[in-house]
Amino acid sequence: MLGPIVELGGRGLILRHTATGLIDTGHSRLPPVDKTLPESPHFNESVATHTRLLSFGRDVIHKLSEDPRIRATAAPTLHHPDLHKRNIFVSNDDPTIITDIIDWQSSSIEPAFEYADETPDFAAPSLNLSFEDQPPDINAELCKQAFNVCLQFLVPRLSAARALDDNLLRPFRYCYRTWKDSAVAFRDELIEISSRWKELGLPNSCPYPLPTSDELVVYRREFEDFVAARKLKQRLICLLDTTPDGWVPTHLWEATKSAHNEAFDVFV
């Protein structure tokens, strides 16, 4: 009897424990309330705000954990979250043959949906290196489509997670990193899912109450500032050709340093 019980109910239990762990991780990353903190953008918010949002977040993702659509995409899955071109080696004789995949230190077993929004750089649209809008790269779009088709046949559980409405999954992805990403980002996710709760087919009401109209005006303005800062960071990453954590290949160091100095002169 143990097998069927694990098969039918085990995934929901594991998901609920995972959700609890994510919120607890978010709390553990908050500094003490009486600690003097370095100056940061206004949209980072106070420790008390983070604590309050995480409390609501716990109730929200526990409710979401009961949804059969999310449970169906929560099977434990081995992820390599840094599966980009720089970590994939191919044969000199035949580049269609993969010889090695490196950089496994961030690999983990997570619910399938955890990295469902991630697309490796070899299948992502090319990054815009300028500050002007440009037409999409057709070849990059074809690579993206081919990647999605391959997922359907080779990694169906990940493909199913990518097909879900992302509003159902984003609270799980962002609740544990509010102190890094800012409270504004997580609050916007809670507002979004609360406003679409019925539309998403979720029962009863959302545990996070919608803010008043006056509060929404303030929150939207703060979120716009947050998005603008993120876009600037992303474009600098493109301009300098680095990873989000600043990693630069040794052979590109001098070129990156020169581009950095030019960008510094422009912005400062």
C-alpha positions, -999 to +999 in steps of 0.1 A: +000+000+000+029+024+006+036+027-032+002+040-042+001+064-012+035+079-021+024+081-058-009+098-051-002+120-021+036+121-017+041+148-044+017+171-027+034+166+007+068+171-008+056+203-025+042+217+007+074+210+026+093+226-003+071+257-001+076+260+036+114+257+031+114+284+005+096+309+028+119+299+057+149+306+035+135+340+026+132+348+064+167+335+071+183+359+046+167+390+063+191+410+085+183+417+122+158+446+124+181+466+147+212+462+124+224+494+106+221+486+069+240+502+040+222+527+018+201+509-009+175+518-035+142+529-020+124+500-035+143+474-014+120+483+015+124+476+052+130+443+070+095+447+085+080+449+051+098+418+039+087+399+070+050+409+064+051+400+027+068+366+035+040+359+060+014+364+033+036+346+008+036+315+030-002+313+030-004+320-008+021+293-018+006+268+006-027+274-012-010+271-046+006+238-035-029+222-033-036+230-070-035+198-091-019+216-121+010+227-100+014+193-083+015+177-117+046+198-126+063+194-092+080+160-098+116+161-084+139+168-113+176+171-116+184+206-128+216+222-142+206+258-139+237+271-157+234+251-189+248+278-212+272+277-241+303+284-220+296+252-200+290+229-230+320+214-249+316+198-283+337+177-305+362+195-328+354+170-355+316+171-352+301+201-332+268+182-330+284+158-305+286+170-269+317+158-252+314+175-217+291+196-196+308+214-167+299+238-139+277+214-119+281+231-085+247+248-087+229+216-098+201+205-076+170+183-074+140+206-074+103+206-085+102+205-123+087+240-124+115+257-105+136+265-136+108+262-161+111+299-170+149+296-177+161+294-213+198+286-221+216+313-240+219+290-271+181+290-273+174+326-262+168+357-283+201+376-289+207+403-264+203+439-275+237+455-271+224+490-277+199+512-259+176+513-289+148+489-299+158+465-327+139+440-347+140+404-334+168+380-346+150+354-368+178+328-363+176+332-325+138+328-327+142+296-347+166+282-321+141+291-293+113+273-312+135+242-318+144+242-281+108+242-270+099+214-294+128+192-282+116+198-246+082+184-254+097+150-264+129+148-243+119+165-210+080+165-210+077+173-173+096+206-179+077+213-210+044+209-191+056+234-165+066+259-191+031+257-206+014+267-173+004+303-166+035+317-151+015+336-125+009+303-108+046+296-104+063+329-099+055+332-061+075+299-056+105+313-075+108+346-059+097+342-022+131+330-009+151+358-025+131+390-016+161+405+002+182+401-029+156+411-055+137+436-033+103+434-016+088+454-044+092+425-069+076+399-046+048+422-036+040+428-073+038+390-077+013+388-048-008+416-062-008+400-096-019+366-084-045+380-060-061+401-088-062+370-111-071+344-084-105+335-099-094+339-135-066+314-128-092+289-116-081+289-079-107+282-052-120+305-025-101+338-022-064+347-022-048+350+013-031+382+002-056+411+002-055+435-026-041+469-016-063+501-018-063+522-050-040+548-033-016+521-022-016+506-057-005+539-072+025+540-048+034+503-053+032+506-091+055+536-091+080+517-069+078+486-092+084+508-123+116+521-106+127+485-099+121+474-134+140+504-148+170+495-126+168+458-137+167+468-174+197+491-169+216+462-153+207+438-180+218+462-207+251+467-190+255+430-188+250+429-226+273+458-232+301+443-212+294+407-223+294+393-188+273+370-167+249+385-142+274+378-114+302+396-133+320+365-146+343+373-176+364+348-196+401+355-192+407+361-229+380+388-229+391+406-198+409+436-215+380+442-239+355+440-211+375+464-189+377+489-218+339+486-223+334+491-186+354+523-186+335+537-216+301+528-199+313+545-167+321+577-185+287+577-202+267+571-170+288+590-145 
